[in-house]
Amino acid sequence: MLKLLIAIDGSEASMHAIQAVGRLARASVSLDVLLLNVRDGPIYYGELQPLSASDIEAAQLKRQDQLLTQAEERAKECGLVVRASLRSEGLPAPEIVRFAEEHQVDQIVLGTRGMSAIGSLLIGSIAQRVVHLATVPVLLVK
């Protein structure tokens, strides 16, 4: 059984990644699928009351849960069985790679937004960083 980690961010590109894995599952071997959403830590400008910080944290966790629920629904529509939906906080690329290593996945799958080479150079790309950092194959889906 092939174990895949699909990194999702709620974008249409990440939904395309789930669909691509669904096509792989129908065409080949059985898959063990993990979904992961990584959020950046909160950025605070100025002072916040402690209640405000906890409200922000709660809202971010709620949003992550919504994204993972949507991804699970899409995966189910594509015929995939999701073993786990995971959430994390930190810099996305290193966190995706860390989770892949921790869960001993065979491949990382993520959607790309299709930026031009120049746009990726200027802005940077999570997908490029994951490819650079990963020790397992990375499938990029456009």
N, C-alpha and C positions, 0 to 999 in steps of 0.2 A: 504494500500500500504506500502510495506517495503522499507525503505530508506537505501541505502548502500553507503558507501564511499570506493572506490577502490583506494588505494595508488599505484602509478606507478612510476617506475624509469627507464623505458626503457629496463629492462632486460627481458629475456625470461620468467623468473619466474613471473614477473608482468603481462605479456601477458597471462600466464596460469591462473592467478587470474581472468582476464576479461572473459576468456573462461568458467571458473567454474561458474561465475555469470550468463553467458549466458545460461548454462545448467539449473541453478536454475530457471531462468525466464521461460524457456520452460516447466519445470516440475511443477511449482507451481504458486505462486501469482505474480501479477504485481509488478515491482520494480521501484523505483525512484533512479537513479544512479548518483553519483557524482564521478568525477575523480580528484585526487590530486597528484601533483608532488611537492616535497619539495627539495630544493637545499640547500646545505651548503653555508654559506657565503664565499666570496672569501678569499683566503689565499695569502697574499702578502709577498714576500721575497725581502727585500731591498726596495729601493725607487722607486716609480712609478710616472711618470708625470700624472697630472690630466686627460689628454686625455686618457692615458693608462687605468686608473681605469674605466673610463666611457666606453671604448671599451670592457673591460673585462665584465662589467655589461651587456652591450648590447648583447654580445656573449652568456652569460649565460641565459639571458631571451629568446633569439632566440632558444637555445637548449631546454629549457623548453617547449616552444611553439611547437617545433618539436615532442618532446616526447608525449605531450598531443594530438597532431593531430594523431600520430600513434596509440595511445591508443583509441581515438575516432573511428578511422577506424576499429580497431579490434573489438571494442564494437558493431559497426554497423553490421559487418560481423556475430557477434554472436546473432544478433537480439535484442540488447539492445538499448534503447534510453537514451542518456546521457543528464541529465538536466543541468549540469554545469561542466566545466573543470577549475580547480583551480590551481594556482601556489602559492608557498610560499617559504620563505627563512628562514632557521634556522636549529636547530637540528631536524632530521626527526621524531623520535618517539614522542617527546612532541608536535611537530607541527601537526602530524597526529591526535593525541588525541585531541588537541585543536580544530582543524577543525571539528572533529566528534562531539564534544560538542557544538560548535558554530552553526553547521548546524543540530543539533538534529537528528543524524543518528541512525538507529536501530542496525547497525552492520558495522564493519570495515573489509575490505577484503584486504589481501596483499599476495603476493607471497613470498616464502622462497627459498633460494638458496640451501637448503638441506645440510647445514654444519653438521658435526658430533657434538656430545655433547661437546667433548673436544675442537674442533675448535670454537664453540660458546662461551665456557668459556673463552678462551684466547683472542678472537677477539671481542666478544660481538655481539649482534644481534639486529637489529632494530625491528624485529618481536618480540623477547623476551621482549624488552622494551615496545613496544606497548601493548602486552598482560598484562604486569605488570601495566601500567599506565591507561589503558582504563577502562571506567565504563560501556561499552557496550560489547556485545560479539564480538570476533575477529575470523574471519575465515582465517586460514593459508592454502595456496595452494602451493603444492610442484610441 
